[in-house]
Amino acid sequence: MATTDPSTGVLVIGQIARDLVLRVEDWPPAGDSARVAERREMLGGKGANQAVALRQLGSPVILLGVAGTDAAGETVLAQARRDDLDLSWVVRRGETALLVDVVDGEGTRRLLEHVPEQSLLTVQDVQEAAVAADRVDTVCLQLQQPAPVLLAGAELAADRGLRLVLDGAVDGAARDRLLAAADVVRMDAAETRLMTGIEPADHEAGRLAAWRVLDAGAGLVALSVPDGDLVVWPEGEQLVPHGTEQVADPTGAGDAFLAGLTIGLRRGEPPELAARRAGAAATSTVRRLGGRPDLRAQRPADG
């Protein structure tokens, strides 16, 4: 049974980019070339990927990010409109961020990022979009933005009593303030090291890292360990094993996991069930080339 007002949704604060995804069978040696077996161009960036996943799973979504005034910006926002995202507060300036994802036949990827400074949000952007938070119950804050922007986003959530979901990592003084305000924190292995100083090399180390974040104030933590995704909250934990299917591209798995977890928690599901919902979303996404999810078949029947 859903526990949220269906007229409310999620505000996603994060990156908007153009994704160029290339699949090659083998990496070429230095000075050589490789034939591209498959090419895809799409709306991307972690903020946009999370927003699309949340919308596919049934939540209204407002996206706050920056798209360029160039042709790439027009193209990605046209796709975002087809995805039924609310773009009322998207900022237009500069050049659209570009992410080049190159994946080999084994599912190993290399990511090239061109993220101009103007493609990052500013505190003013967040403040001018504050009214958008009046229409949501959850704020998803993607931590690749400047620290003052992150703190402004967290303040936006705190002032209205909204659920705050953090994705990624940030260091420095902002980390403690954000963790103290967070209801949910999701991190991959590298982000866990940055946020906690602990290498999540096994289940026990992952549990230790998760409790370090819980002790800092977070309500629930999800992080990657070698055998799956570990979700920990004060009363328990749930390990969601990685799927056994061949991984086409790991890009976007964390974004889909975050979306599934957020949807489950918004519906009032117990953390164990929300964690399994998140794992199913991530497993579906790694079967696809590129970070763009397709989770429509996993949308709750009453979502």
Wavefront OBJ file of the C-alpha trace (Angstrom):
o trace
v 0.000 0.000 0.000
v 1.426 3.353 -1.050
v 1.940 5.822 1.783
v 2.708 8.894 -0.294
v 0.330 11.400 -1.802
v 0.116 10.483 -5.518
v 0.144 14.180 -6.379
v 3.636 14.558 -4.917
v 6.867 13.302 -6.397
v 10.640 13.451 -6.295
v 12.974 16.372 -6.963
v 16.223 15.153 -8.512
v 19.138 17.592 -8.280
v 22.026 16.475 -10.463
v 23.810 16.186 -13.758
v 22.273 16.352 -17.209
v 24.505 15.243 -20.077
v 24.651 13.857 -23.538
v 25.760 10.218 -23.435
v 27.736 8.707 -26.296
v 28.035 4.945 -25.802
v 30.374 2.848 -27.944
v 30.746 -0.939 -27.853
v 33.928 -2.527 -29.169
v 34.890 -6.187 -29.104
v 38.459 -5.541 -27.938
v 40.489 -2.532 -26.813
v 42.962 -1.420 -29.488
v 46.650 -1.130 -28.587
v 48.195 2.327 -28.436
v 48.386 3.910 -31.868
v 45.881 1.437 -33.352
v 42.137 1.540 -33.884
v 39.108 -0.654 -33.208
v 35.840 -1.091 -35.044
v 32.791 0.163 -33.137
v 30.232 -2.637 -33.086
v 27.410 -0.552 -31.645
v 26.818 3.149 -31.027
v 24.112 4.851 -29.000
v 23.522 8.538 -28.220
v 21.036 9.510 -25.523
v 20.052 11.644 -22.577
v 22.451 10.851 -19.743
v 24.193 12.054 -16.632
v 23.520 10.589 -13.212
v 20.812 13.077 -12.341
v 18.909 12.471 -15.569
v 19.333 8.685 -15.349
v 17.920 8.667 -11.820
v 15.049 10.901 -12.877
v 14.150 8.649 -15.816
v 14.287 5.538 -13.625
v 12.074 7.098 -10.962
v 9.540 8.203 -13.571
v 9.481 4.747 -15.170
v 8.754 3.302 -11.729
v 5.751 5.541 -11.336
v 6.801 8.690 -9.485
v 6.280 12.217 -10.798
v 9.768 13.718 -11.152
v 11.069 17.281 -11.251
v 14.608 17.488 -12.640
v 16.919 20.314 -11.601
v 20.137 20.395 -13.614
v 21.940 22.288 -16.369
v 21.621 21.701 -20.106
v 23.583 23.737 -22.610
v 22.217 26.246 -25.075
v 23.784 24.153 -27.841
v 22.155 21.582 -30.135
v 23.058 18.776 -27.749
v 21.077 20.525 -25.022
v 18.020 20.720 -27.265
v 18.349 17.035 -28.127
v 18.670 15.708 -24.583
v 15.849 17.871 -23.266
v 13.592 16.717 -26.078
v 14.180 13.153 -24.909
v 13.597 14.181 -21.286
v 10.225 15.619 -22.300
v 9.328 12.329 -23.978
v 10.285 10.657 -20.708
v 7.603 12.812 -19.036
v 10.005 14.622 -16.724
v 9.086 18.041 -15.357
v 11.801 20.327 -16.766
v 10.379 23.597 -15.480
v 13.491 24.315 -13.446
v 16.209 23.069 -15.794
v 18.818 25.780 -16.319
v 20.049 26.522 -19.851
v 23.589 27.876 -20.263
v 26.915 27.109 -21.831
v 27.843 23.780 -23.369
v 26.112 20.502 -22.543
v 28.231 18.022 -20.587
v 29.407 15.039 -22.645
v 30.006 11.526 -21.307
v 31.686 8.976 -23.585
v 31.187 5.390 -22.382
v 33.333 2.804 -24.184
v 32.494 -0.829 -23.377
v 34.307 -3.969 -24.537
v 32.926 -7.430 -25.203
v 33.501 -8.463 -21.578
v 31.395 -5.613 -20.213
v 34.422 -3.627 -19.011
v 33.977 0.083 -19.529
v 36.069 3.220 -19.721
v 34.382 6.580 -19.195
v 35.522 9.910 -20.630
v 33.882 12.998 -19.174
v 33.754 16.551 -20.472
v 31.935 18.522 -17.768
v 32.343 22.278 -18.306
v 32.074 24.433 -15.203
v 28.945 26.089 -16.568
v 27.217 22.681 -16.706
v 27.319 22.495 -12.907
v 24.552 23.920 -10.758
v 25.025 27.015 -8.603
v 23.515 27.917 -5.251
v 21.432 30.526 -7.041
v 20.024 27.847 -9.362
v 18.881 25.837 -6.337
v 17.462 28.837 -4.525
v 15.501 29.960 -7.583
v 13.992 26.470 -7.860
v 12.993 26.291 -4.180
v 9.286 26.424 -4.995
v 9.658 23.081 -6.799
v 10.273 21.421 -3.428
v 6.721 22.304 -2.397
v 5.454 19.626 -4.823
v 7.574 16.687 -3.664
v 8.132 14.473 -0.632
v 11.687 13.409 -1.525
v 14.843 15.157 -2.731
v 17.497 13.055 -4.472
v 20.808 14.861 -4.319
v 23.547 13.650 -6.665
v 26.883 14.488 -5.054
v 28.863 15.407 -8.166
v 27.847 19.029 -7.758
v 29.852 21.708 -5.857
v 29.667 21.466 -2.067
v 27.747 24.760 -1.579
v 25.126 23.507 -4.041
v 24.777 20.242 -2.141
v 24.310 22.062 1.144
v 21.697 24.319 -0.445
v 19.836 21.244 -1.697
v 19.971 19.616 1.724
v 18.699 22.810 3.335
v 15.828 22.866 0.849
v 14.804 19.378 2.005
v 15.305 20.081 5.709
v 13.246 23.276 5.674
v 10.250 21.333 4.326
v 10.727 18.071 6.221
v 11.362 16.114 3.022
v 13.146 12.784 2.683
v 16.753 13.432 1.618
v 18.484 10.805 -0.518
v 22.215 11.207 -1.217
v 24.009 9.444 -4.065
v 27.791 9.385 -4.389
v 30.492 10.928 -2.244
v 31.793 14.267 -1.081
v 34.714 15.057 1.177
v 35.560 17.982 3.413
v 33.326 19.772 5.872
v 30.226 19.333 3.700
v 30.306 15.559 4.184
v 29.425 15.619 7.879
v 26.637 18.146 7.401
v 25.113 16.164 4.558
v 25.290 12.822 6.340
v 23.684 14.321 9.423
v 20.745 15.462 7.278
v 20.385 12.339 5.106
v 17.635 9.762 5.298
v 19.249 7.513 2.662
v 22.832 7.300 1.375
v 23.957 5.177 -1.597
v 27.643 4.673 -2.472
v 29.704 2.458 -4.766
v 33.020 1.031 -3.535
v 35.141 4.046 -4.493
v 32.616 6.428 -2.962
v 32.540 4.359 0.231
v 36.310 4.710 0.559
v 36.055 8.482 0.142
v 33.135 8.893 2.523
v 34.313 6.549 5.287
v 38.006 5.760 4.758
v 37.076 2.052 4.703
v 37.694 -0.295 1.771
v 34.499 -2.413 1.440
v 36.500 -5.484 0.450
v 34.088 -7.929 2.079
v 30.753 -8.084 3.841
v 32.133 -7.253 7.289
v 34.077 -4.230 6.032
v 30.980 -3.060 4.206
v 28.922 -3.354 7.390
v 31.559 -1.349 9.278
v 31.506 1.386 6.621
v 27.710 1.480 6.635
v 27.602 1.895 10.400
v 30.106 4.722 10.184
v 27.608 6.542 7.955
v 24.647 5.623 10.178
v 26.501 6.910 13.226
v 27.002 10.199 11.363
v 23.229 10.611 11.207
v 21.946 8.823 8.087
v 18.849 6.662 8.388
v 19.703 3.929 5.851
v 22.841 3.136 3.852
v 23.284 1.146 0.629
v 26.790 0.338 -0.586
v 28.564 -2.059 -2.922
v 30.472 -5.048 -1.603
v 32.097 -7.774 -3.734
v 29.122 -10.154 -3.559
v 26.317 -7.651 -3.969
v 24.737 -4.515 -2.590
v 24.527 -4.238 1.173
v 21.644 -2.232 2.643
v 21.964 -1.424 6.359
v 19.627 0.415 8.731
v 19.611 0.619 12.540
v 17.365 -2.422 12.989
v 18.821 -4.748 10.369
v 20.502 -5.335 7.035
v 19.850 -6.962 3.667
v 22.393 -8.225 1.146
v 21.130 -8.102 -2.425
v 23.372 -10.472 -4.439
v 24.533 -9.379 -7.864
v 22.641 -10.999 -10.713
v 24.168 -13.946 -12.538
v 23.371 -12.590 -16.005
v 26.085 -11.410 -18.366
v 26.791 -7.704 -17.767
v 26.543 -5.740 -21.006
v 27.511 -2.433 -19.350
v 27.706 -1.579 -15.617
v 26.902 2.075 -16.327
v 23.719 3.225 -14.625
v 23.349 0.271 -12.251
v 23.756 2.491 -9.194
v 21.276 5.032 -10.522
v 18.664 2.323 -11.114
v 19.355 0.830 -7.677
v 18.821 4.222 -6.068
v 15.553 4.699 -7.951
v 14.201 1.304 -6.942
v 15.175 1.844 -3.316
v 13.620 5.310 -3.246
v 10.372 4.102 -4.792
v 10.132 1.275 -2.269
v 10.733 3.552 0.703
v 8.266 6.136 -0.604
v 5.656 3.357 -0.801
v 6.246 2.486 2.845
v 7.820 -0.873 2.057
v 10.108 -2.393 4.702
v 13.804 -1.877 3.893
v 14.256 -5.566 2.978
v 11.613 -5.349 0.250
v 12.802 -1.944 -0.973
v 16.342 -3.370 -1.218
v 15.154 -6.274 -3.350
v 13.220 -3.871 -5.578
v 16.422 -1.843 -5.981
v 18.462 -4.933 -6.857
v 15.992 -5.948 -9.552
v 16.208 -2.474 -11.105
v 20.028 -2.581 -11.152
v 20.100 -6.104 -12.625
v 17.787 -5.015 -15.425
v 19.920 -1.991 -16.253
v 23.298 -3.753 -16.569
v 21.826 -5.934 -19.315
v 21.581 -2.833 -21.493
v 24.253 -0.775 -23.224
v 24.534 2.690 -21.667
v 23.218 4.090 -18.412
v 19.668 4.734 -19.589
v 17.286 2.332 -17.810
v 14.087 0.674 -18.959
v 12.213 -0.184 -15.772
v 8.643 0.211 -17.017
v 7.913 -3.497 -16.536
v 8.924 -3.147 -12.868
v 6.528 -0.303 -12.128
v 4.321 -1.239 -9.154
v 0.786 -2.102 -10.218
v -0.634 0.695 -8.091
v 2.243 3.095 -8.846
l 1 2 3 4 5 6 7 8 9 10 11 12 13 14 15 16 17 18 19 20 21 22 23 24 25 26 27 28 29 30 31 32 33 34 35 36 37 38 39 40 41 42 43 44 45 46 47 48 49 50 51 52 53 54 55 56 57 58 59 60 61 62 63 64 65 66 67 68 69 70 71 72 73 74 75 76 77 78 79 80 81 82 83 84 85 86 87 88 89 90 91 92 93 94 95 96 97 98 99 100 101 102 103 104 105 106 107 108 109 110 111 112 113 114 115 116 117 118 119 120 121 122 123 124 125 126 127 128 129 130 131 132 133 134 135 136 137 138 139 140 141 142 143 144 145 146 147 148 149 150 151 152 153 154 155 156 157 158 159 160 161 162 163 164 165 166 167 168 169 170 171 172 173 174 175 176 177 178 179 180 181 182 183 184 185 186 187 188 189 190 191 192 193 194 195 196 197 198 199 200 201 202 203 204 205 206 207 208 209 210 211 212 213 214 215 216 217 218 219 220 221 222 223 224 225 226 227 228 229 230 231 232 233 234 235 236 237 238 239 240 241 242 243 244 245 246 247 248 249 250 251 252 253 254 255 256 257 258 259 260 261 262 263 264 265 266 267 268 269 270 271 272 273 274 275 276 277 278 279 280 281 282 283 284 285 286 287 288 289 290 291 292 293 294 295 296 297 298 299 300 301 302 303
